[in-house]
Amino acid sequence: MIPVHEREAFVDLLLSRGTVDVVVREHLRARLLGEQPLRVKLGVDPTRPDIHLGHYVCFRKLRQFQALGHQVVVIIGDWTARIGDPSGRSSQRPMLTAEEVQANAETYLEQFFKVVDVTRAEIVWQSSWFGNFTLEDVIRLASKYTVAKLLTREDFAKRYEEGSPISITELLYPLLQAYDSVAIQADVEIGGTDQLFNLLVGRDIMREYGLEPQEILTVPLLVGTDGHLKMSKSYGNYIAVNDPPEEMFGKIMSIPDHVLGDYFRLLTDIPDEEIDRMLVEMRAGRLNPRDAKEHLAFVIVSDLHSPEAAERAREHFHRVHRLREIPDQIPEVPVPGRARVLDYVVLAGFARSNNEARRLVQQGGVRLDGRRLDDPEEMLELHEPVVLQVGKRRFARLLPRAEST
């Protein structure tokens, strides 16, 4: 929980950083500073089980609401998934069986709770109210909105103008999503910027049912690893929340330099002032973007896995990356299978004495197959050829000799 004396600054941060639309800002701010816990709604589409860092942006925002003592309400859209959910698409998504929805939802929630506090989250299934909906209920809901208003949604308007088909199911979907807010009496609904229209429909429908309209907060759509399109499995430019640490670290290291600022602001808690300083240093050529990405990757992997996993992932990346930089032709040096680190440095010809070798190791300039060696007295056992590197440009392949008996 956020201490009382820090609450106002934290609320301002929640409403500004990593946020696009806030409806209605001052009203929501006042409610966030109040003592009454709010019900913060997130609708989950269980048509796919995978979650990527684009979803993580939204989850982090929910975690901020929880830090202020508010209740997250996750709606599993199992009913709309079974009838087809075309939200934000130019064509309908496939209808799913109840078993498929259940399996996807369980996988989704497992990843979701890596970020959001399970003790302050309520999970509800949409079918608990729509399962008993009658035709009369559907007609009554549909009567509360007009086709003209629905056609103001950007993708509907474009398809209508082009003469592309729009099914009745698609027109009903925003109303069904809006009714979810009525069913749980949401105080706030959060979603990506592509969901703004549907969230606004929720406000209108809540008024029609005599409820105070929900506040709205949208978060940016994270650009994928290609640096242009939004992160999506369909585009193959995604980083999955469940990626192994080494894979996640490597993917983050591959993002284009120009998206670094957004990734830092949307995916970490690093202060804006520090991010601004890094970006200035990068533009001035005083900070290598590779080092900034490494910092970013370490923070994200630490959050989604652990600091220990992040350190192992960083070492793995260094090892693989540096091995790629090894020249094709390097000297091969026969060495004993067991010796101290400093002995190998001397035997490879990189130092003229043990003292010089000790200094090289203590300065952090000695690596074995990419792993930095910090203790000059460490005893190593070699069972196969390995690459010893000193500094950036000196390499030798150590060939361990079988010990004589």
Secondary structure, DSSP 8 states (H G I E B T S, - for coil): ---GGGHHHHHHHHHHTT---EETHHHHHHHHHSSS--EEEEEE-TT----BHHHHHHHHHHHHHHHTT-EEEEEE-HHHHHH---TT-SS------HHHHHHHHHHHHHHHTTTS-GGGEEEEETHHHHTT--HHHHHHHHTTS-HHHHTTSHHHHHHHHHT----HHHHHHHHHHHHHHHHHT-SEEEEEGGGHHHHHHHHHHHHHTT----EEEEE---B-TTSSSB--TTTT---BTTS-HHHHHHHHHTS-GGGHHHHHHHH----HHHHHHHHHHHHTTSS-HHHHHHHHHHHHHHHHT-HHHHHHHHHHHHHHHHHHTS-S---EEEEESEEEHHHHHHHTTS-SSHHHHHHHHHTT-EEETTEE---TT-EEE-SS-EEEEETTTEEEEEEEE----
